[in-house]
Amino acid sequence: MMKVELVKGELSSNKKKTVYTIDDLYATVSRIYKKQVVDLQNVYYMEFYNLIKELENSGVIKKHGDGKTYVNPHLFKKYKVLRDKIVFTEEEKINMAKLNKVNLGYYGKRVDEFREDYDIIVALNDLLRDTTHYREITLNEISYIMFGYEKDMSEGKVSVVMKKLGIKEEDLGCRMKNEPLLNTIFKGFYEKDRRNILIAENLETYWSLNKILREISNDIDMLIWGQGCSVESNFRGTILYGVNENDSIYYFGDIDLSGVDIFLRLKSNFKDFSIMPSTSLYKNLLNIGMKMGIKKSRSQKQIDIEEDRLNIFLNAFSNEVRDKLKAIIKNREYIPQEALNYNELRKAYGNE
């Protein structure tokens, strides 16, 4: 006698599989009752048939589609397993209400996942109640304190739960883990309340300026290699060197869509800082480029900059320079920083 409980237990325990073909059911019953599939299809067919009907009648499975087998009496070709709906208990609902610092939207219908992640969710909720204690501590250091493993919050199970909750590193109020930007700090930097800081987009220009600023009297207190787009994500690391909102920060990049866009994104992302184009260096670069001849950019897939955004950059220049720069950018032309090489930079600084 084939008992429905054994087959029900088998079907209910396999959470990854919800739809079974009739052949799948033959295989399952064959494994449980140690009978050949061919015997189930012939000698024991009525027992098999009654077993499937009992599973249907007791709400364990239901037909999936209307296709029927050719054997009489007929069964359906596919069945769907009906699992008991799991709901939150009243105690869990009360506990969820206490977790008021995290967004539990992801777990709304994922009861099993909530129960599995609960301890981590509580720990993260407690962390978000007061982040001031961790202001000078990095994510990995917090992870070690809270979970005993320094990478759990960056690449382990905790990081997965953080994504479910929509928690980002910056939400924790901790010290961000930024890659250090290559820089040179000149004499007297830490004695001044306000400093002039120059960011050069490209490495060659950085090293040329590094040498020149050491040799010629100037008002630059710190020189930074922006490393192209990397400056956007890593600029915050300069705060660890003492850069602050009182400082005047000058940016110098390629005259093209990409170079101007890097400046605009940097300025937008760090609104508390005074970031502006280095008008003198851009004017010198423009003059060299015009002497050499303006060329079309080889990166024609760069995205155009909207007029309002572009004007944030252009408005730093005089009308004559602004019009020339605008034409170059609008026409997808470019002048690379490398046009202003060491010799040209030295002449430019020598004339100032």
C-alpha positions as CSV (number, residue, x, y, z in Angstrom):
1,M,0.0,0.0,0.0
2,M,1.5,3.3,-1.1
3,K,1.1,6.0,1.7
4,V,0.7,9.6,0.7
5,E,2.7,10.9,3.6
6,L,6.0,9.6,2.3
7,V,5.5,11.2,-1.1
8,K,4.2,14.4,0.4
9,G,7.3,14.7,2.5
10,E,9.5,14.2,-0.5
11,L,7.7,16.8,-2.6
12,S,7.5,19.4,0.1
13,S,11.1,19.1,1.2
14,N,12.4,20.0,-2.3
15,K,12.0,23.8,-2.2
16,K,13.8,24.4,-5.5
17,K,11.4,22.3,-7.6
18,T,7.7,23.3,-7.8
19,V,6.6,21.7,-11.0
20,Y,6.8,17.9,-11.6
21,T,6.1,16.1,-14.8
22,I,4.3,12.7,-14.6
23,D,7.7,11.1,-15.3
24,D,9.2,13.0,-12.3
25,L,6.4,11.6,-10.1
26,Y,7.0,8.1,-11.4
27,A,10.7,8.4,-10.6
28,T,10.0,9.8,-7.1
29,V,7.5,7.0,-6.2
30,S,9.9,4.4,-7.7
31,R,12.7,5.6,-5.4
32,I,10.5,5.7,-2.3
33,Y,8.8,2.3,-2.8
34,K,11.7,0.5,-4.5
35,K,9.6,-0.4,-7.6
36,Q,10.6,-0.2,-11.2
37,V,9.0,2.6,-13.1
38,V,7.8,0.2,-15.8
39,D,6.0,-1.8,-13.1
40,L,4.3,1.4,-11.7
41,Q,3.1,2.1,-15.3
42,N,1.6,-1.4,-15.7
43,V,1.3,-3.8,-12.7
44,Y,0.8,-1.1,-10.0
45,Y,-0.7,1.6,-12.2
46,M,-4.0,1.8,-10.2
47,E,-2.1,2.1,-6.9
48,F,0.0,4.9,-8.5
49,Y,-3.1,6.5,-9.9
50,N,-4.9,6.5,-6.5
51,L,-1.8,7.9,-4.9
52,I,-1.6,10.9,-7.3
53,K,-5.4,11.5,-6.9
54,E,-5.0,11.4,-3.1
55,L,-2.2,14.0,-3.3
56,E,-4.5,16.1,-5.4
57,N,-7.5,15.8,-3.1
58,S,-5.4,16.6,0.0
59,G,-4.1,19.8,-1.6
60,V,-0.5,18.6,-1.9
61,I,-0.4,19.0,-5.7
62,K,-2.6,20.4,-8.4
63,K,-2.6,20.0,-12.2
64,H,-0.3,22.3,-14.1
65,G,-1.7,22.8,-17.6
66,D,-4.4,20.7,-19.2
67,G,-2.3,18.0,-20.9
68,K,-3.3,14.5,-20.0
69,T,-1.6,11.1,-20.3
70,Y,-2.8,8.5,-22.7
71,V,-3.3,5.8,-20.1
72,N,-6.8,5.2,-18.8
73,P,-7.8,6.4,-16.3
74,H,-6.0,9.6,-17.2
75,L,-3.6,11.6,-15.1
76,F,-2.2,15.1,-16.0
77,K,1.2,15.4,-17.6
78,K,2.3,18.1,-15.1
79,Y,1.6,18.9,-11.5
80,K,2.5,21.8,-9.3
81,V,3.4,21.3,-5.6
82,L,1.3,23.5,-3.3
83,R,3.3,24.4,-0.2
84,D,2.0,25.8,3.0
85,K,2.1,29.6,3.0
86,I,4.7,30.8,5.6
87,V,3.7,34.0,7.5
88,F,5.2,36.1,10.2
89,T,4.3,35.3,13.7
90,E,2.8,38.1,15.9
91,E,6.1,38.1,17.9
92,E,8.1,38.6,14.6
93,K,5.8,41.5,13.6
94,I,6.5,43.2,17.0
95,N,10.3,42.7,16.5
96,M,10.1,44.1,13.0
97,A,8.5,47.2,14.3
98,K,11.5,47.7,16.6
99,L,13.8,47.6,13.6
100,N,13.1,51.2,12.7
101,K,16.5,52.1,11.3
102,V,16.5,49.7,8.4
103,N,14.2,49.2,5.4
104,L,12.6,45.8,5.6
105,G,10.7,46.1,2.3
106,Y,12.8,43.3,0.7
107,Y,11.6,40.9,3.5
108,G,7.9,41.7,3.1
109,K,7.1,38.2,1.6
110,R,10.4,36.5,2.4
111,V,9.7,35.1,5.8
112,D,12.3,32.3,5.7
113,E,15.1,34.8,4.6
114,F,14.1,37.2,7.4
115,R,14.4,34.4,10.0
116,E,17.7,33.4,8.6
117,D,19.1,37.0,8.5
118,Y,17.4,38.2,11.7
119,D,20.5,38.4,14.0
120,I,22.4,40.3,11.3
121,I,19.5,42.7,10.7
122,V,19.3,43.5,14.5
123,A,23.1,44.2,14.6
124,L,22.9,46.5,11.6
125,N,19.8,48.3,13.1
126,D,21.7,48.8,16.4
127,L,24.7,50.2,14.4
128,L,22.6,52.7,12.6
129,R,21.0,54.0,15.8
130,D,24.3,55.8,16.6
131,T,27.1,56.0,14.0
132,T,29.1,58.7,15.7
133,H,31.3,56.2,17.6
134,Y,32.5,54.8,14.2
135,R,33.3,58.1,12.5
136,E,37.1,57.4,12.3
137,I,36.7,53.7,11.8
138,T,36.6,51.9,8.4
139,L,34.0,49.4,7.2
140,N,36.4,46.5,7.7
141,E,37.3,47.6,11.2
142,I,33.6,47.9,12.1
143,S,33.0,44.5,10.6
144,Y,35.7,42.9,12.9
145,I,34.2,44.6,16.0
146,M,30.7,43.5,15.2
147,F,31.0,40.2,13.5
148,G,34.5,39.0,14.3
149,Y,35.6,38.9,10.6
150,E,37.0,42.0,8.9
151,K,35.5,41.4,5.5
152,D,32.0,40.2,6.5
153,M,30.5,43.7,5.7
154,S,32.3,44.1,2.4
155,E,32.1,40.7,0.8
156,G,30.7,38.2,3.3
157,K,27.1,37.2,4.3
158,V,26.6,40.6,6.1
159,S,27.3,42.4,2.9
160,V,24.5,40.4,1.2
161,V,22.1,41.4,4.0
162,M,23.2,45.0,3.7
163,K,22.2,45.0,0.0
164,K,18.8,43.6,0.9
165,L,18.3,46.4,3.4
166,G,19.7,49.0,1.0
167,I,22.5,50.0,3.4
168,K,25.6,51.5,1.8
169,E,29.0,52.1,3.3
170,E,28.4,55.9,3.4
171,D,25.2,55.3,5.5
172,L,27.3,54.0,8.4
173,G,29.0,57.4,9.0
174,C,32.4,55.6,9.0
175,R,35.7,56.6,7.5
176,M,35.4,55.8,3.8
177,K,37.9,53.4,2.3
178,N,39.3,55.6,-0.5
179,E,42.3,54.8,-2.6
180,P,45.0,57.4,-1.9
181,L,45.7,59.9,-4.6
182,L,49.3,60.6,-5.5
183,N,50.1,64.1,-4.2
184,T,52.8,66.5,-3.2
185,I,52.4,68.7,-0.1
186,F,54.6,71.8,-0.2
187,K,56.3,73.6,2.7
188,G,54.0,75.5,5.0
189,F,50.8,73.6,4.0
190,Y,49.8,72.8,7.6
191,E,50.6,76.2,8.9
192,K,48.0,77.9,6.7
193,D,44.3,78.3,7.3
194,R,43.5,78.5,3.6
195,R,45.5,76.7,0.9
196,N,45.6,76.6,-2.9
197,I,45.3,73.0,-4.2
198,L,45.9,72.1,-7.8
199,I,44.5,68.8,-9.3
200,A,46.1,67.6,-12.6
201,E,44.1,65.1,-14.5
202,N,47.0,63.3,-16.2
203,L,50.1,61.7,-14.8
204,E,52.6,63.4,-17.2
205,T,51.3,66.8,-16.4
206,Y,51.4,66.0,-12.6
207,W,55.1,65.2,-12.7
208,S,55.9,68.2,-14.9
209,L,54.1,70.5,-12.5
210,N,55.6,68.7,-9.5
211,K,59.1,69.6,-10.7
212,I,58.2,73.2,-11.8
213,L,56.4,74.1,-8.6
214,R,59.4,73.0,-6.6
215,E,61.7,75.2,-8.7
216,I,59.7,78.3,-9.2
217,S,58.0,80.6,-6.6
218,N,54.2,80.1,-6.7
219,D,51.2,80.0,-4.5
220,I,50.3,76.3,-4.8
221,D,50.3,74.5,-1.5
222,M,49.4,71.0,-2.7
223,L,49.5,69.2,-6.0
224,I,47.3,66.1,-6.7
225,W,47.2,63.6,-9.6
226,G,43.5,63.2,-10.3
227,Q,44.1,59.9,-12.2
228,G,41.3,60.6,-14.6
229,C,37.9,59.6,-13.4
230,S,39.4,58.2,-10.2
231,V,39.4,61.6,-8.6
232,E,35.6,61.5,-8.4
233,S,35.5,58.5,-6.1
234,N,38.8,59.1,-4.2
235,F,38.8,62.8,-3.6
236,R,37.3,62.3,-0.2
237,G,40.5,60.7,0.8
238,T,42.3,64.1,0.6
239,I,40.4,65.1,3.8
240,L,42.7,62.7,5.6
241,Y,45.6,65.0,4.5
242,G,43.8,68.0,6.0
243,V,42.1,69.4,2.9
244,N,38.9,71.2,3.9
245,E,36.2,73.6,2.9
246,N,38.4,76.6,3.4
247,D,40.8,75.6,0.7
248,S,40.7,76.8,-2.9
249,I,40.8,73.8,-5.2
250,Y,41.8,74.3,-8.8
251,Y,41.2,71.6,-11.4
252,F,43.1,71.2,-14.7
253,G,42.2,68.6,-17.2
254,D,42.0,67.9,-20.9
255,I,39.9,70.3,-23.0
256,D,37.3,67.8,-24.2
257,L,33.9,66.4,-23.2
258,S,35.5,63.8,-20.8
259,G,37.9,66.2,-19.1
260,V,35.2,68.8,-18.5
261,D,32.7,66.2,-17.3
262,I,35.2,64.9,-14.7
263,F,35.5,68.4,-13.3
264,L,31.7,68.9,-13.3
265,R,31.1,65.6,-11.5
266,L,33.8,66.3,-8.9
267,K,32.3,69.8,-8.2
268,S,28.7,68.3,-8.0
269,N,29.7,65.5,-5.7
270,F,31.6,67.7,-3.3
271,K,29.5,70.8,-3.0
272,D,31.0,71.8,0.3
273,F,34.4,72.4,-1.3
274,S,35.4,75.4,-3.4
275,I,36.4,73.6,-6.7
276,M,37.0,75.7,-9.8
277,P,38.9,75.4,-13.1
278,S,42.5,76.6,-13.2
279,T,41.8,79.3,-15.7
280,S,45.4,80.2,-16.2
281,L,46.5,76.7,-17.1
282,Y,43.4,76.1,-19.3
283,K,44.2,79.4,-21.2
284,N,47.8,78.3,-21.7
285,L,46.6,74.9,-22.9
286,L,44.1,76.6,-25.3
287,N,46.8,78.8,-26.8
288,I,49.1,75.9,-27.5
289,G,46.3,73.8,-29.0
290,M,45.3,76.6,-31.3
291,K,48.9,77.0,-32.5
292,M,49.2,73.3,-33.1
293,G,45.7,73.0,-34.7
294,I,42.5,71.8,-33.0
295,K,41.8,68.1,-33.8
296,K,38.7,66.0,-33.6
297,S,38.5,63.8,-30.5
298,R,39.1,60.1,-31.1
299,S,36.5,59.3,-28.5
300,Q,33.4,60.2,-30.4
301,K,31.2,58.1,-28.1
302,Q,31.5,60.6,-25.3
303,I,28.2,61.9,-24.0
304,D,27.3,65.5,-24.7
305,I,27.2,67.8,-21.7
306,E,23.9,69.7,-21.2
307,E,24.2,73.5,-21.7
308,D,23.5,74.4,-18.0
309,R,26.1,72.0,-16.7
310,L,28.7,73.1,-19.3
311,N,28.2,76.8,-18.3
312,I,29.3,76.0,-14.8
313,F,32.7,75.3,-16.3
314,L,32.7,78.0,-19.0
315,N,31.5,80.8,-16.7
316,A,34.9,80.8,-15.0
317,F,36.5,82.3,-18.1
318,S,36.4,85.6,-20.0
319,N,34.0,85.9,-22.9
320,E,36.7,85.3,-25.5
321,V,38.1,82.2,-23.9
322,R,34.7,80.9,-23.0
323,D,33.6,81.0,-26.7
324,K,36.6,79.2,-27.9
325,L,36.3,76.5,-25.3
326,K,32.6,76.1,-26.0
327,A,33.2,75.6,-29.7
328,I,35.9,72.9,-29.1
329,I,33.7,71.0,-26.7
330,K,30.5,71.3,-28.8
331,N,32.3,70.2,-31.9
332,R,33.7,67.2,-30.1
333,E,37.3,68.4,-30.6
334,Y,40.0,68.2,-28.0
335,I,43.3,69.5,-26.7
336,P,45.1,67.0,-24.4
337,Q,46.9,68.2,-21.3
338,E,50.1,66.8,-22.8
339,A,50.1,69.7,-25.2
340,L,51.2,71.8,-22.3
341,N,54.5,69.9,-21.7
342,Y,57.2,70.6,-19.2
343,N,58.9,73.3,-21.3
344,E,55.6,75.1,-22.1
345,L,54.5,74.9,-18.4
346,R,57.8,76.3,-17.3
347,K,57.4,79.3,-19.7
348,A,53.8,79.7,-18.5
349,Y,54.8,79.8,-14.8
350,G,57.8,82.0,-15.6
351,N,55.6,84.6,-17.2
352,E,53.2,84.8,-14.3
